[in-house]
């Protein structure tokens, strides 16, 4: 989601040199040359200022051809469910939001990287539980569909973090302002209607 938009930031601020470090490790921002970070979790990390960014809305997504086979949430028992080993999202919470008991999961492909799990969903390999903001572009352009239109709110979310022990440079404030504007614009992109007539579900 972010990489696809970074060209707009560099065009607005060519004076700022941008370097991204993608890692699953928790970097100590007070002892590194990294100015800021984006983390997913509960926002409670020592030594950082953490500002929530984006929404915490999640929903199942699938390639349109697969989504057409899903008429009710119970149909999830009959299609592959993509397993994202790094996820903090809960299918049980989503089923609770749908007002039904969890369907017995059918084994699907397993990925250790969320980006690969997302691409697997686009490729039709199964259904993925995803953060709506991360899926917004693919839902908007039709690469993915939301088969039920049922959303839940996760306890975890994305956070913009900076060191609590260091001064925040002006360039970081500029990046955060730009990021907030991009997130607001993305939230305004509504997904197409659900492909299944599930509006009557709880």
C-alpha positions as CSV (number, residue, x, y, z in Angstrom):
1,X,0.0,0.0,0.0
2,X,2.7,2.5,1.0
3,X,5.2,1.6,-1.7
4,X,2.7,2.2,-4.4
5,X,2.2,5.8,-3.2
6,X,5.8,6.8,-2.3
7,X,6.4,8.4,-5.7
8,X,3.9,11.1,-4.8
9,X,5.8,11.9,-1.6
10,X,9.2,12.1,-3.3
11,X,7.7,14.3,-6.0
12,X,6.4,16.7,-3.4
13,X,9.6,16.6,-1.3
14,X,12.6,15.9,-3.6
15,X,14.8,17.4,-0.9
16,X,14.1,14.5,1.4
17,X,16.1,11.3,0.9
18,X,13.8,8.4,1.6
19,X,15.1,5.0,2.7
20,X,12.8,2.2,3.7
21,X,13.9,-0.8,5.9
22,X,11.4,-3.6,5.9
23,X,11.9,-6.0,8.8
24,X,10.0,-8.1,11.2
25,X,12.4,-7.1,14.0
26,X,11.4,-4.5,16.5
27,X,14.0,-1.7,15.9
28,X,15.1,0.5,18.8
29,X,14.4,3.9,17.3
30,X,16.4,5.6,20.0
31,X,19.6,3.8,19.0
32,X,19.3,3.6,15.3
33,X,19.5,6.0,12.3
34,X,15.9,5.3,11.5
35,X,13.7,8.4,12.0
36,X,10.3,6.7,12.2
37,X,8.4,3.5,11.8
38,X,5.1,1.9,11.0
39,X,4.1,-0.9,13.2
40,X,1.2,-3.2,13.5
41,X,0.0,-4.2,17.0
42,X,-1.7,-2.8,20.0
43,X,0.4,0.4,20.1
44,X,2.1,-0.4,23.4
45,X,5.8,-0.3,22.9
46,X,8.4,1.1,25.3
47,X,10.4,4.1,24.3
48,X,8.2,5.4,21.4
49,X,5.4,7.8,20.6
50,X,2.7,5.9,18.8
51,X,0.0,7.5,16.8
52,X,-2.8,5.4,15.3
53,X,-3.1,5.6,11.5
54,X,-5.9,4.2,9.4
55,X,-8.8,2.1,10.6
56,X,-9.0,-1.3,12.3
57,X,-11.6,-2.7,10.0
58,X,-11.1,-6.2,8.7
59,X,-13.0,-8.4,6.3
60,X,-12.6,-11.6,4.2
61,X,-11.4,-11.0,0.6
62,X,-11.0,-13.3,-2.4
63,X,-10.5,-13.2,-6.1
64,X,-13.9,-12.4,-7.8
65,X,-14.3,-15.9,-9.3
66,X,-13.8,-17.5,-5.9
67,X,-16.0,-14.9,-4.1
68,X,-18.9,-15.8,-6.4
69,X,-19.0,-19.2,-4.8
70,X,-19.5,-17.8,-1.3
71,X,-23.2,-17.1,-0.6
72,X,-23.0,-17.2,3.2
73,X,-20.2,-17.2,5.8
74,X,-20.8,-20.9,6.3
75,X,-19.5,-21.5,2.8
76,X,-16.0,-20.7,4.0
77,X,-15.9,-24.3,5.3
78,X,-15.8,-25.4,1.6
79,X,-13.0,-23.2,0.2
80,X,-9.3,-22.9,1.0
81,X,-8.5,-20.3,3.7
82,X,-5.1,-18.7,3.2
83,X,-3.0,-18.9,6.3
84,X,-0.9,-15.8,7.1
85,X,1.5,-17.0,9.8
86,X,2.4,-13.4,10.7
87,X,-1.1,-12.1,11.1
88,X,-2.6,-10.7,14.3
89,X,-6.1,-10.8,12.8
90,X,-8.7,-13.2,14.2
91,X,-11.2,-15.2,12.2
92,X,-13.1,-15.9,15.4
93,X,-13.7,-12.2,16.0
94,X,-14.9,-11.8,12.4
95,X,-17.4,-14.7,12.8
96,X,-18.6,-13.1,16.0
97,X,-19.2,-9.9,14.1
98,X,-21.2,-11.9,11.6
99,X,-23.3,-13.3,14.4
100,X,-22.6,-17.0,13.6
101,X,-20.4,-19.8,15.0
102,X,-17.0,-20.1,13.3
103,X,-17.0,-22.4,10.3
104,X,-14.6,-25.4,10.4
105,X,-11.6,-24.1,8.4
106,X,-10.5,-25.9,5.3
107,X,-6.7,-26.0,4.9
108,X,-5.2,-23.6,2.4
109,X,-1.8,-22.3,1.4
110,X,0.4,-21.1,4.2
111,X,2.6,-18.0,3.9
112,X,5.0,-16.5,6.4
113,X,4.9,-13.0,4.7
114,X,1.6,-11.0,4.7
115,X,2.4,-9.5,1.3
116,X,2.7,-12.9,-0.2
117,X,-0.6,-14.0,1.4
118,X,-2.3,-11.0,-0.1
119,X,-0.9,-11.8,-3.6
120,X,-2.1,-15.4,-3.1
121,X,-5.6,-14.1,-2.5
122,X,-5.4,-11.9,-5.6
123,X,-4.3,-15.1,-7.5
124,X,-7.3,-17.0,-6.5
125,X,-5.6,-19.4,-4.0
126,X,-8.1,-18.9,-1.2
127,X,-9.9,-16.5,1.1
128,X,-7.8,-14.1,3.2
129,X,-8.8,-12.1,6.3
130,X,-7.4,-8.6,5.5
131,X,-7.3,-5.1,6.9
132,X,-9.7,-3.2,4.7
133,X,-7.3,-0.3,4.2
134,X,-4.7,-2.6,2.8
135,X,-7.2,-4.2,0.5
136,X,-8.9,-1.0,-0.6
137,X,-7.0,-0.6,-3.9
138,X,-7.6,-4.2,-5.0
139,X,-11.2,-4.1,-4.0
140,X,-11.7,-0.8,-5.9
141,X,-10.1,-2.0,-9.1
142,X,-11.7,-5.5,-9.0
143,X,-8.7,-7.7,-8.3
144,X,-10.4,-8.7,-5.1
145,X,-14.0,-8.9,-3.9
146,X,-15.6,-8.8,-0.4
147,X,-18.0,-11.8,-0.6
148,X,-20.2,-10.9,2.4
149,X,-19.7,-7.2,3.1
150,X,-19.4,-8.1,6.8
151,X,-16.7,-6.3,8.7
152,X,-15.2,-6.6,12.1
153,X,-12.9,-4.4,14.2
154,X,-9.6,-5.8,15.3
155,X,-7.9,-5.0,18.6
156,X,-4.7,-4.3,16.6
157,X,-3.9,-1.7,14.1
158,X,-1.2,0.4,12.3
159,X,0.8,2.9,14.3
160,X,3.2,5.6,13.3
161,X,6.0,5.5,15.8
162,X,8.9,7.8,16.6
163,X,11.5,7.7,19.4
164,X,10.2,9.2,22.7
165,X,13.8,10.1,23.5
166,X,14.8,12.0,20.4
167,X,13.6,15.2,18.7
168,X,11.4,14.5,15.7
169,X,12.9,16.2,12.6
170,X,10.7,18.4,10.4
171,X,11.1,15.9,7.5
172,X,9.3,13.3,9.6
173,X,6.4,15.7,10.3
174,X,6.2,16.3,6.6
175,X,6.1,12.6,5.9
176,X,3.4,12.0,8.6
177,X,1.2,14.8,7.2
178,X,1.5,13.4,3.7
179,X,0.8,9.9,5.0
180,X,-2.4,11.0,6.9
181,X,-3.6,12.7,3.7
182,X,-3.0,9.5,1.7
183,X,-4.8,7.4,4.2
184,X,-7.8,9.7,4.2
185,X,-7.9,9.6,0.4
186,X,-7.7,5.8,0.4
187,X,-10.6,5.6,3.0
188,X,-12.7,7.6,0.6
189,X,-12.4,4.9,-2.1
190,X,-15.4,2.7,-1.4
191,X,-15.3,-0.9,-2.4
192,X,-17.9,-2.3,-4.9
193,X,-21.0,-4.0,-3.3
194,X,-20.5,-7.5,-1.9
195,X,-20.9,-10.2,-4.6
196,X,-23.2,-12.3,-2.5
197,X,-26.7,-11.1,-1.2
198,X,-25.6,-11.2,2.4
199,X,-27.1,-7.9,3.5
200,X,-29.7,-9.7,5.6
201,X,-27.1,-11.4,7.8
202,X,-26.6,-10.2,11.3
